[in-house]
Amino acid sequence: MQELVYLNGWVGSFDNAHISINDRGYNFGDGIYEVVRTYDGKMFAVDDHLKRLETSAAVLEIGLPWDKKQLNAIISDLLEQSEIREAIIYIQITRGTAHRNHLYDPDIRPNLLVTIRSTPDIPQSTYIQGVNIISCPEFRWQMCHVKSTSLAAAVMAKNKAHRAGAAEAVFVMDDGTVTECTSSNIFIYKGGTLMTHPANNRILAGITRKHILNLAEGMGMHIRPEPFKFEDMIAADEVFLTGSISEVIPVVDIDGQTIAGGKPGPITGKLHQAFISLRS
């Protein structure tokens, strides 16, 4: 097994991979990305990820010279070469390479980077005991539905959470509306209803989020993809996070306030088990 890098047709190790200092992703964060997880060598929901990649590119007006089929072939070939069965596939497309200038040539060719790394181990205690998170004022841009490489706000909030001994930071708007976390979507379950922020420009519509909503609907749960407030979250019967790598993680404490007795709830566990069955 070997962790590998693909960069515009070149394949090699991380130590030997180099990107130009004139890459617009480096200078401006002018790029998009996706993260795909594999299970036993099989990519999960790769078509969903590539579709969202195309959507992000369209919003930022990055013309893609590859279609989904071509991207899938590049990724699949690199994954096979790596021989890593449990992998994280990182796909990044920047607008291209040119001398630093806010203006760009509309004919500039994008740079394609794909990396294959082993999936990190997540302690089982994370799912059994749950995690604590903190709140953070929502101070990001108005296009959160784009999976952009410009992640300074998320980096700042994530590190604030880490310094506080928390697993995540959840963004809260001035009016108390909860949007999402730095690298995960957030759900609450209260009185038989499952809620999460609707998929608009305030959040990134997560792939795991999508499948959890589908699974919940199949179980006959009452679903409301509507905004909810911070106080609703604190008073919820259950709170959990979803993400491509972490899957479904129960939240038991927010800003030092215990959620539902401080133990993961049955709905969270039921949805996680259903997700495990789905991706197996």
Backbone bond lengths (Angstrom), bond angles and torsions (degrees), N, CA, C in turn:
res aa  C-N    CA-C-N  psi(-1)  N-CA   C-N-CA  omega(-1)  CA-C   N-CA-C  phi
1 M - - - 1.466 - - 1.533 109.72 -
2 Q 1.327 115.73 142.58 1.459 120.41 -178.19 1.518 110.39 -148.59
3 E 1.313 116.82 130.28 1.455 120.74 174.44 1.520 108.46 -73.92
4 L 1.340 116.95 131.15 1.457 121.28 -170.81 1.526 112.91 -128.58
5 V 1.339 113.73 159.39 1.460 122.86 176.91 1.525 108.88 -125.95
6 Y 1.322 115.30 135.48 1.466 122.47 169.42 1.516 106.76 -114.60
7 L 1.332 117.90 127.19 1.456 121.58 178.71 1.526 109.15 -138.35
8 N 1.310 115.62 103.25 1.471 121.20 177.86 1.528 112.85 51.45
9 G 1.323 115.99 40.81 1.461 119.98 177.40 1.508 114.69 100.93
10 W 1.328 116.82 -21.33 1.476 121.43 177.93 1.517 108.67 -83.57
11 V 1.322 117.68 139.52 1.457 122.75 177.82 1.519 109.08 -127.66
12 G 1.329 116.31 132.23 1.452 119.74 179.37 1.515 111.44 -174.95
13 S 1.323 115.50 -161.48 1.462 121.53 -177.00 1.521 111.13 -85.89
14 F 1.315 116.11 164.66 1.462 121.07 176.45 1.520 110.82 -62.18
15 D 1.322 117.52 -37.63 1.466 121.22 -178.07 1.525 112.04 -65.11
16 N 1.312 117.18 -28.47 1.467 120.62 -175.96 1.524 113.65 -100.87
17 A 1.327 117.72 0.64 1.463 121.36 -179.15 1.529 110.12 -85.97
18 H 1.333 116.28 137.26 1.468 120.80 -178.61 1.526 109.66 -139.67
19 I 1.326 115.42 139.25 1.456 122.38 177.19 1.521 108.52 -118.42
20 S 1.311 117.74 140.50 1.458 122.54 -178.35 1.524 111.74 -62.55
21 I 1.330 115.65 145.17 1.472 119.94 175.34 1.520 110.89 -68.89
22 N 1.321 117.34 -11.23 1.461 121.06 176.79 1.530 112.86 -94.64
23 D 1.324 116.54 5.23 1.468 119.07 175.57 1.524 108.57 -64.50
24 R 1.327 116.65 131.54 1.465 120.25 -176.27 1.527 112.45 -68.75
25 G 1.317 116.47 -20.84 1.452 118.80 173.51 1.516 110.87 -67.34
26 Y 1.329 115.87 -37.14 1.465 121.02 179.04 1.524 110.98 -71.44
27 N 1.327 117.23 -42.67 1.463 121.21 -174.59 1.520 114.20 -82.65
28 F 1.333 116.99 -33.09 1.467 119.60 -172.96 1.525 114.30 -126.17
29 G 1.328 118.10 -4.84 1.461 119.23 -169.69 1.517 109.46 64.71
30 D 1.337 115.76 29.67 1.464 122.59 -173.16 1.529 109.21 -88.78
31 G 1.319 114.69 73.74 1.453 118.86 -177.13 1.517 111.52 -165.65
32 I 1.307 114.50 176.96 1.467 122.51 -178.71 1.521 108.99 -134.40
33 Y 1.326 116.36 164.47 1.462 118.42 -179.07 1.513 111.03 -155.36
34 E 1.320 115.30 166.71 1.457 123.80 172.66 1.528 108.58 -144.53
35 V 1.320 115.66 154.69 1.463 121.74 176.51 1.523 107.79 -127.50
36 V 1.320 116.23 121.28 1.461 122.73 -178.51 1.518 108.89 -115.77
37 R 1.312 116.33 136.65 1.464 120.07 177.94 1.521 109.74 -104.36
38 T 1.344 115.66 144.52 1.458 119.70 174.68 1.521 109.51 -110.93
39 Y 1.320 114.52 149.40 1.456 122.54 175.22 1.523 107.23 -125.38
40 D 1.317 116.07 116.70 1.466 121.82 -178.96 1.532 110.92 52.37
41 G 1.318 115.46 42.89 1.455 121.28 175.29 1.516 115.63 84.18
42 K 1.335 117.68 -1.14 1.463 121.04 -178.45 1.527 109.95 -109.48
43 M 1.332 115.56 131.65 1.453 120.22 179.43 1.531 110.27 -74.84
44 F 1.324 116.31 134.33 1.456 120.54 179.69 1.528 110.11 -94.61
45 A 1.323 116.40 126.05 1.470 123.97 173.61 1.528 112.11 54.57
46 V 1.330 116.68 37.00 1.470 119.29 -177.19 1.522 111.54 -62.32
47 D 1.324 118.05 -34.47 1.464 119.81 179.69 1.529 110.98 -64.82
48 D 1.325 117.16 -38.00 1.467 121.12 176.21 1.526 110.44 -61.20
49 H 1.327 115.76 -43.43 1.462 120.10 -178.64 1.527 111.29 -65.91
50 L 1.326 117.15 -43.53 1.462 120.27 -178.77 1.525 111.45 -68.84
51 K 1.316 116.42 -33.99 1.464 120.09 175.64 1.527 110.19 -64.06
52 R 1.336 116.99 -43.62 1.465 120.47 178.91 1.524 110.68 -66.67
53 L 1.337 116.96 -34.50 1.464 121.24 176.41 1.523 110.05 -60.84
54 E 1.329 116.50 -44.28 1.459 120.56 178.25 1.530 111.01 -63.56
55 T 1.329 116.68 -38.28 1.469 120.57 178.59 1.515 111.20 -64.25
56 S 1.337 116.77 -44.87 1.464 121.02 177.96 1.515 110.81 -60.58
57 A 1.332 116.80 -42.80 1.469 121.41 179.71 1.522 110.87 -62.18
58 A 1.320 116.58 -41.66 1.462 120.53 -179.14 1.525 111.22 -64.35
59 V 1.342 117.06 -41.81 1.463 120.98 -179.55 1.525 110.26 -63.31
60 L 1.335 117.19 -40.71 1.466 121.03 -178.93 1.524 112.69 -88.17
61 E 1.325 116.20 4.12 1.457 122.20 178.02 1.528 112.06 59.22
62 I 1.332 115.63 41.35 1.461 121.73 173.21 1.527 107.28 -97.60
63 G 1.314 116.08 113.76 1.456 119.87 -179.70 1.519 111.08 -77.15
64 L 1.320 116.78 120.10 1.466 120.61 -176.77 1.531 110.88 -91.21
65 P 1.345 116.76 124.49 1.472 119.54 176.33 1.522 113.22 -82.64
66 W 1.350 117.15 0.26 1.468 121.70 178.68 1.526 108.59 -120.25
67 D 1.318 116.36 141.54 1.454 119.26 171.84 1.532 108.73 -93.78
68 K 1.328 116.19 178.01 1.473 119.96 -176.56 1.526 111.72 -60.61
69 K 1.324 116.77 -38.47 1.461 120.51 -178.82 1.527 111.07 -63.71
70 Q 1.325 116.89 -42.22 1.465 121.02 179.33 1.529 111.34 -67.44
71 L 1.341 116.43 -42.65 1.462 119.95 178.28 1.523 110.80 -62.96
72 N 1.320 115.81 -42.05 1.466 120.43 179.26 1.516 110.49 -60.53
73 A 1.327 117.08 -40.30 1.465 121.19 -179.35 1.532 111.09 -65.80
74 I 1.330 116.50 -41.83 1.474 120.74 178.66 1.521 110.38 -62.53
75 I 1.325 115.72 -46.92 1.463 121.12 -178.49 1.527 111.04 -64.70
76 S 1.318 116.18 -45.89 1.464 120.88 -178.27 1.528 111.19 -61.74
77 D 1.324 116.41 -41.26 1.463 120.53 179.92 1.527 111.16 -64.93
78 L 1.330 116.63 -42.36 1.467 119.87 179.72 1.522 110.48 -66.52
79 L 1.329 116.68 -40.49 1.464 120.69 178.27 1.524 110.53 -61.42
80 E 1.321 116.62 -42.71 1.461 120.51 179.28 1.518 111.20 -64.27
81 Q 1.330 117.37 -40.50 1.467 121.02 178.65 1.527 111.38 -63.61
82 S 1.323 116.75 -36.48 1.466 120.59 -177.14 1.525 112.24 -70.35
83 E 1.328 116.62 -30.44 1.461 123.72 -177.07 1.520 112.69 63.31
84 I 1.339 116.77 18.74 1.465 121.36 176.77 1.518 108.45 -86.67
85 R 1.309 117.40 123.97 1.460 121.58 -177.04 1.539 112.44 -84.99
86 E 1.321 116.00 -40.69 1.470 120.93 178.94 1.526 106.60 -107.39
87 A 1.323 116.15 95.70 1.456 120.44 -168.86 1.518 113.23 -126.37
88 I 1.336 114.53 157.10 1.454 123.01 166.71 1.521 106.33 -108.48
89 I 1.316 116.18 121.63 1.458 121.51 177.55 1.527 107.80 -103.60
90 Y 1.321 115.63 119.09 1.467 121.11 178.59 1.523 108.03 -105.48
91 I 1.323 116.93 125.28 1.465 123.04 179.77 1.523 107.98 -118.04
92 Q 1.326 116.14 122.46 1.473 119.96 179.66 1.522 109.76 -130.09
93 I 1.310 115.52 132.55 1.460 121.53 175.09 1.522 107.97 -125.22
94 T 1.318 116.46 119.78 1.461 120.35 174.72 1.520 108.82 -104.13
95 R 1.313 115.86 163.37 1.470 119.80 -175.31 1.530 111.83 -61.87
96 G 1.334 116.61 -28.36 1.458 119.29 178.02 1.517 112.45 141.82
97 T 1.324 115.97 -169.36 1.459 123.05 -176.41 1.525 110.06 -115.39
98 A 1.316 116.51 126.22 1.467 122.25 178.48 1.522 107.86 -165.23
99 H 1.336 116.93 160.86 1.461 120.03 176.63 1.523 109.70 -56.83
100 R 1.325 116.25 142.64 1.457 121.59 -172.62 1.527 111.48 -58.82
101 N 1.325 114.89 119.24 1.457 122.43 179.74 1.521 106.90 -162.85
102 H 1.325 116.74 132.71 1.458 118.42 178.12 1.528 111.26 -57.98
103 L 1.317 116.53 -36.40 1.466 120.43 176.55 1.520 109.13 -75.88
104 Y 1.333 116.46 142.74 1.452 119.58 178.90 1.524 110.61 -127.94
105 D 1.317 114.61 151.83 1.458 121.51 175.75 1.525 108.23 -71.56
106 P 1.320 119.00 123.54 1.473 119.94 -179.06 1.528 113.12 -61.41
107 D 1.336 117.30 -16.71 1.465 121.01 -179.89 1.533 112.65 -97.50
108 I 1.312 117.33 7.65 1.464 120.82 179.71 1.529 109.93 -60.17
109 R 1.331 116.59 141.55 1.467 119.73 -178.63 1.526 109.66 -92.81
110 P 1.324 117.44 127.98 1.461 120.73 179.50 1.529 112.83 -64.68
111 N 1.329 115.39 155.90 1.463 122.35 173.26 1.520 109.17 -100.44
112 L 1.320 115.72 134.01 1.468 121.34 -179.91 1.519 110.40 -112.23
113 L 1.315 115.50 121.56 1.460 122.81 177.27 1.524 109.11 -120.24
114 V 1.319 116.51 131.10 1.466 121.83 174.21 1.521 107.23 -131.98
115 T 1.319 116.49 132.85 1.467 119.69 175.78 1.528 109.86 -126.58
116 I 1.324 114.54 147.69 1.466 121.66 176.44 1.517 107.94 -119.75
117 R 1.323 116.46 121.17 1.462 121.83 177.62 1.524 109.05 -133.70
118 S 1.312 115.27 158.26 1.460 119.94 177.30 1.524 110.42 -70.62
119 T 1.313 116.91 141.31 1.457 121.71 177.69 1.525 109.68 -67.86
120 P 1.327 118.03 129.20 1.468 119.48 178.21 1.520 111.02 -68.96
121 D 1.314 115.66 150.29 1.464 120.19 176.86 1.526 110.11 -73.55
122 I 1.317 116.15 132.28 1.455 121.29 173.28 1.522 107.35 -106.30
123 P 1.335 117.74 120.38 1.473 120.03 -177.36 1.526 112.28 -55.40
124 Q 1.312 117.41 138.57 1.461 121.06 178.41 1.520 111.59 -60.98
125 S 1.333 116.17 -25.36 1.461 120.09 178.57 1.531 111.80 -60.62
126 T 1.332 116.55 -26.53 1.463 121.19 178.05 1.521 110.48 -58.67
127 Y 1.331 116.01 -39.94 1.459 121.22 -177.23 1.533 111.85 -87.63
128 I 1.324 116.22 -30.57 1.464 120.87 -177.75 1.529 111.59 -79.41
129 Q 1.332 116.15 -41.40 1.460 121.32 -176.31 1.523 113.58 -99.04
130 G 1.331 116.81 -23.65 1.455 120.41 -176.20 1.510 112.05 84.10
131 V 1.321 116.59 176.49 1.463 121.24 -177.51 1.522 110.32 -129.15
132 N 1.319 115.37 163.41 1.453 120.73 172.36 1.527 108.86 -106.26
133 I 1.323 116.06 147.14 1.453 121.59 178.61 1.527 108.83 -131.78
134 I 1.334 115.69 167.76 1.465 120.60 175.85 1.527 108.57 -122.33
135 S 1.319 116.09 161.30 1.464 120.72 175.49 1.518 108.99 -95.57
136 C 1.323 114.63 156.80 1.461 121.12 -178.34 1.529 107.61 -147.31
137 P 1.330 119.01 138.65 1.464 119.58 177.39 1.532 110.74 -58.69
138 E 1.321 115.68 139.93 1.461 120.94 178.27 1.526 108.97 -74.45
139 F 1.328 116.23 109.83 1.465 119.71 -177.04 1.525 112.01 -130.32
140 R 1.339 115.17 24.42 1.461 119.49 -179.25 1.530 111.17 -90.43
141 W 1.343 115.44 177.51 1.457 119.81 -179.87 1.527 111.18 -75.44
142 Q 1.335 115.93 178.67 1.465 121.50 -172.89 1.528 113.47 -92.50
143 M 1.341 117.90 12.54 1.461 121.27 -177.86 1.526 110.65 -126.22
144 C 1.313 115.71 51.35 1.463 120.58 -177.31 1.525 112.63 -69.46
145 H 1.342 116.97 -13.60 1.460 119.75 177.48 1.525 112.07 -73.68
146 V 1.335 116.89 -11.16 1.459 122.19 175.57 1.524 108.57 -91.60
147 K 1.322 117.11 128.38 1.463 120.18 179.62 1.528 108.13 -85.37
148 S 1.317 114.54 76.84 1.461 123.02 -173.45 1.519 111.38 -87.56
149 T 1.337 115.39 151.19 1.471 119.94 175.46 1.526 111.31 -76.49
150 S 1.322 118.25 -6.72 1.471 122.00 177.12 1.526 108.84 -78.48
151 L 1.309 116.25 90.73 1.466 120.95 -169.84 1.538 113.67 -119.38
152 A 1.333 117.06 24.68 1.468 119.80 -176.29 1.525 112.28 -57.85
153 A 1.332 117.72 -43.12 1.471 120.63 -178.72 1.519 110.87 -64.19
154 A 1.332 116.87 -42.92 1.465 120.31 179.52 1.529 110.85 -66.18
155 V 1.321 116.82 -37.99 1.466 120.95 178.50 1.529 110.11 -62.74
156 M 1.331 116.75 -45.10 1.464 120.38 179.87 1.524 111.12 -62.26
157 A 1.332 116.85 -45.72 1.465 120.55 -178.31 1.530 111.51 -67.23
158 K 1.334 116.96 -39.70 1.462 120.76 -179.56 1.522 110.52 -63.90
159 N 1.314 116.78 -40.77 1.461 120.18 179.86 1.522 111.65 -71.34
160 K 1.320 117.28 -32.80 1.465 120.26 173.83 1.522 109.75 -61.73
161 A 1.332 116.41 -42.00 1.465 120.87 177.99 1.525 110.43 -63.77
162 H 1.323 116.83 -43.73 1.466 120.94 -179.23 1.527 111.04 -60.72
163 R 1.324 115.97 -43.82 1.473 119.61 179.36 1.524 111.53 -63.89
164 A 1.336 116.50 -26.85 1.467 121.11 179.18 1.524 112.14 -88.32
165 G 1.332 116.37 2.74 1.460 120.26 -179.45 1.515 112.90 75.55
166 A 1.328 116.68 23.45 1.470 121.95 -178.61 1.521 110.24 -106.85
167 A 1.330 115.12 157.98 1.461 120.64 -178.49 1.523 112.38 -83.89
168 E 1.317 117.54 -27.58 1.459 121.01 -175.68 1.528 109.81 -153.26
169 A 1.336 114.01 165.80 1.464 121.52 171.90 1.522 107.72 -122.38
170 V 1.317 116.54 133.08 1.462 121.01 179.37 1.526 108.38 -105.70
171 F 1.326 116.23 133.10 1.462 120.88 -178.72 1.525 110.46 -83.16
172 V 1.346 114.48 134.70 1.468 121.53 -179.28 1.525 108.50 -128.76
173 M 1.321 116.52 126.82 1.462 121.73 -179.41 1.524 111.18 -74.79
174 D 1.326 115.60 168.02 1.471 120.13 -176.57 1.523 112.58 -58.07
175 D 1.342 117.33 -30.72 1.468 119.87 -179.30 1.524 112.73 -87.39
176 G 1.351 116.66 6.85 1.458 120.44 178.24 1.515 114.73 93.33
177 T 1.335 117.57 -2.70 1.461 120.57 -179.97 1.528 110.91 -70.67
178 V 1.322 115.40 131.16 1.465 122.03 178.04 1.532 108.09 -88.86
179 T 1.328 116.57 131.44 1.469 119.63 179.84 1.535 110.40 -102.50
180 E 1.327 117.40 -76.77 1.456 122.20 -179.38 1.517 109.02 -160.24
181 C 1.318 116.97 -176.79 1.460 121.07 177.93 1.528 109.74 -101.18
182 T 1.320 116.14 -177.93 1.465 119.93 -174.25 1.515 112.48 -66.57
183 S 1.337 117.54 -33.17 1.465 120.34 -179.82 1.521 111.75 -144.05
184 S 1.326 116.09 26.88 1.464 120.24 179.95 1.521 109.88 -157.64
185 N 1.327 115.74 156.74 1.459 121.36 171.90 1.521 109.06 -89.19
186 I 1.321 115.50 158.67 1.465 119.66 -177.49 1.535 109.86 -126.70
187 F 1.333 115.29 139.34 1.461 123.80 -179.86 1.523 108.86 -123.40
188 I 1.338 115.19 152.46 1.461 119.99 168.08 1.527 108.23 -128.04
189 Y 1.332 115.02 150.32 1.468 121.38 176.40 1.518 107.12 -125.29
190 K 1.347 116.62 123.26 1.456 120.98 -176.06 1.515 109.82 -147.36
191 G 1.315 116.12 124.41 1.460 121.18 174.81 1.514 113.99 57.27
192 G 1.329 116.62 35.96 1.457 120.43 178.19 1.515 115.24 86.55
193 T 1.336 117.55 4.86 1.464 121.49 -178.96 1.524 110.94 -118.88
194 L 1.333 115.15 133.75 1.463 122.00 177.12 1.521 108.58 -99.89
195 M 1.344 116.81 126.93 1.457 121.10 -176.94 1.524 111.36 -127.14
196 T 1.314 115.88 145.54 1.460 122.99 171.70 1.515 107.24 -155.10
197 H 1.321 116.89 154.76 1.466 120.30 -177.53 1.525 110.24 -60.54
198 P 1.335 118.27 138.68 1.466 120.38 -179.75 1.532 111.54 -63.46
199 A 1.310 115.48 156.62 1.464 121.55 -178.23 1.526 109.97 -80.72
200 N 1.332 115.07 85.13 1.460 120.38 174.87 1.526 108.67 -127.64
201 N 1.313 118.14 -158.95 1.469 120.72 -175.92 1.522 113.27 -73.20
202 R 1.335 118.19 -5.67 1.470 120.39 -178.67 1.518 112.63 -85.50
203 I 1.339 118.10 -15.17 1.462 120.20 -179.74 1.524 110.34 -139.27
204 L 1.327 114.78 163.54 1.453 120.84 167.72 1.526 106.93 -89.84
205 A 1.309 116.02 123.09 1.467 119.84 -179.58 1.523 108.89 -74.06
206 G 1.322 116.38 95.18 1.457 122.04 -174.98 1.523 113.14 -63.38
207 I 1.321 115.29 147.53 1.464 120.46 177.67 1.529 110.09 -69.10
208 T 1.329 117.14 -43.84 1.467 120.01 176.52 1.522 109.86 -63.70
209 R 1.317 116.98 -39.48 1.477 121.82 175.81 1.526 110.28 -53.89
210 K 1.332 116.05 -47.20 1.462 121.46 -180.00 1.526 111.47 -58.16
211 H 1.333 116.70 -46.48 1.461 119.82 -176.76 1.527 111.80 -71.88
212 I 1.321 117.45 -32.90 1.469 120.06 176.22 1.530 110.20 -65.67
213 L 1.315 117.30 -41.21 1.464 120.46 177.53 1.527 110.83 -62.69
214 N 1.334 116.55 -41.20 1.464 120.22 178.19 1.526 111.40 -64.55
215 L 1.332 115.55 -41.85 1.466 119.58 179.54 1.522 110.85 -65.44
216 A 1.327 116.45 -42.91 1.468 120.46 179.67 1.525 110.97 -62.13
217 E 1.322 115.85 -41.09 1.463 119.83 178.12 1.528 110.78 -63.51
218 G 1.338 116.06 -40.20 1.456 120.33 178.37 1.510 113.13 -65.51
219 M 1.339 116.24 -24.34 1.458 121.02 177.65 1.530 111.85 -85.88
220 G 1.321 115.91 -1.81 1.457 119.46 179.20 1.515 114.35 83.56
221 M 1.328 117.80 15.90 1.460 120.39 179.44 1.533 110.59 -73.61
222 H 1.318 115.48 151.08 1.456 121.68 173.53 1.523 107.30 -81.33
223 I 1.340 117.00 119.73 1.461 122.09 -175.07 1.518 110.16 -115.15
224 R 1.321 116.03 133.88 1.462 121.39 175.85 1.526 109.36 -131.22
225 P 1.343 117.96 95.95 1.470 120.03 175.23 1.529 109.73 -78.49
226 E 1.321 114.98 75.97 1.459 122.30 -176.07 1.524 109.21 -133.01
227 P 1.337 117.17 156.38 1.468 119.16 176.17 1.524 110.94 -63.05
228 F 1.327 115.53 144.43 1.464 119.85 173.35 1.522 108.22 -132.10
229 K 1.313 115.39 161.68 1.461 121.44 -174.67 1.535 111.51 -94.94
230 F 1.320 114.00 165.89 1.461 120.47 178.61 1.522 110.82 -58.27
231 E 1.327 116.54 -42.12 1.469 119.45 -178.59 1.528 111.31 -66.52
232 D 1.345 117.30 -30.39 1.464 120.46 175.45 1.523 110.20 -65.26
233 M 1.310 115.47 -39.49 1.460 121.06 -179.36 1.535 110.92 -65.95
234 I 1.303 116.43 -43.51 1.467 120.58 -179.66 1.524 111.24 -65.12
235 A 1.338 116.38 -33.32 1.469 120.84 -177.60 1.528 113.11 -91.09
236 A 1.327 117.81 4.49 1.465 121.31 -175.13 1.526 111.85 -69.49
237 D 1.331 114.93 155.54 1.461 120.35 173.82 1.531 110.62 -72.75
238 E 1.339 115.98 -34.54 1.460 121.32 178.34 1.531 109.21 -149.14
239 V 1.318 115.22 148.64 1.464 122.27 174.51 1.518 106.85 -134.24
240 F 1.333 117.11 136.84 1.467 118.50 176.02 1.524 111.11 -149.01
241 L 1.326 114.69 159.90 1.456 123.60 -179.64 1.521 109.62 -109.83
242 T 1.330 116.98 152.00 1.457 120.68 174.62 1.519 109.85 -131.01
243 G 1.345 115.48 143.95 1.453 120.96 178.70 1.515 110.46 -163.49
244 S 1.315 116.87 159.89 1.463 121.10 -176.00 1.519 112.73 -62.96
245 I 1.322 117.37 -36.43 1.463 120.20 -178.75 1.524 110.76 -90.41
246 S 1.329 116.96 -43.86 1.469 121.29 -175.01 1.525 113.67 -82.21
247 E 1.327 117.77 -18.17 1.463 124.55 -178.05 1.524 111.13 67.36
248 V 1.327 119.21 -102.37 1.473 122.17 -177.46 1.526 108.58 -131.16
249 I 1.331 116.26 116.12 1.471 120.93 -176.19 1.528 110.30 -120.56
250 P 1.337 117.78 124.05 1.466 120.58 178.21 1.527 112.34 -72.58
251 V 1.318 116.09 142.61 1.467 122.85 176.66 1.522 108.10 -108.51
252 V 1.336 116.64 128.55 1.468 120.35 -176.99 1.525 113.31 -117.36
253 D 1.336 116.49 -5.42 1.465 119.42 -178.43 1.525 108.76 -154.25
254 I 1.337 116.40 133.16 1.462 121.91 177.47 1.529 108.36 -130.50
255 D 1.310 116.05 118.48 1.475 121.25 -178.85 1.522 112.05 54.18
256 G 1.327 116.10 35.54 1.457 120.17 179.15 1.511 114.15 81.68
257 Q 1.320 117.98 2.57 1.467 121.98 178.10 1.531 109.08 -100.81
258 T 1.310 115.85 123.52 1.464 121.74 -176.87 1.521 111.12 -70.90
259 I 1.319 115.11 135.89 1.460 121.55 178.03 1.525 109.35 -99.81
260 A 1.316 116.33 121.38 1.472 122.65 172.95 1.527 113.74 46.69
261 G 1.317 116.12 50.28 1.465 119.96 176.42 1.514 114.96 81.17
262 G 1.318 117.71 1.14 1.459 120.73 175.02 1.518 115.12 79.88
263 K 1.329 116.96 19.03 1.464 120.49 179.53 1.533 110.23 -128.26
264 P 1.339 117.22 144.03 1.472 119.81 176.18 1.523 110.90 -57.01
265 G 1.333 115.60 142.29 1.452 120.10 -176.51 1.518 113.57 -92.49
266 P 1.319 117.15 164.89 1.469 122.10 -176.68 1.527 113.88 -66.92
267 I 1.333 118.09 -33.23 1.465 120.36 -179.32 1.524 110.13 -67.42
268 T 1.325 116.01 -41.73 1.468 120.36 177.41 1.521 110.37 -58.63
269 G 1.329 115.86 -47.72 1.458 120.39 179.97 1.518 112.28 -63.75
270 K 1.316 116.72 -39.48 1.460 121.44 -179.97 1.524 110.88 -64.61
271 L 1.326 116.94 -42.77 1.460 120.70 179.67 1.528 111.52 -68.65
272 H 1.325 116.25 -37.11 1.469 118.79 178.37 1.524 110.62 -65.83
273 Q 1.296 116.85 -42.11 1.475 119.38 178.91 1.529 110.87 -64.54
274 A 1.307 116.90 -36.94 1.461 120.54 177.56 1.524 110.68 -66.07
275 F 1.325 115.84 -37.60 1.463 120.34 178.32 1.526 110.51 -66.98
276 I 1.338 116.99 -41.49 1.453 121.13 178.15 1.528 110.26 -59.75
277 S 1.325 116.37 -41.42 1.464 120.85 177.99 1.522 110.85 -65.47
278 L 1.326 117.06 -35.98 1.454 122.27 -178.71 1.511 112.02 -66.25
279 R 1.334 117.11 -43.03 1.469 120.20 -174.64 1.515 112.85 -90.58
280 S 1.337 118.38 -4.59 1.463 120.88 -178.27 1.527 110.69 -76.67
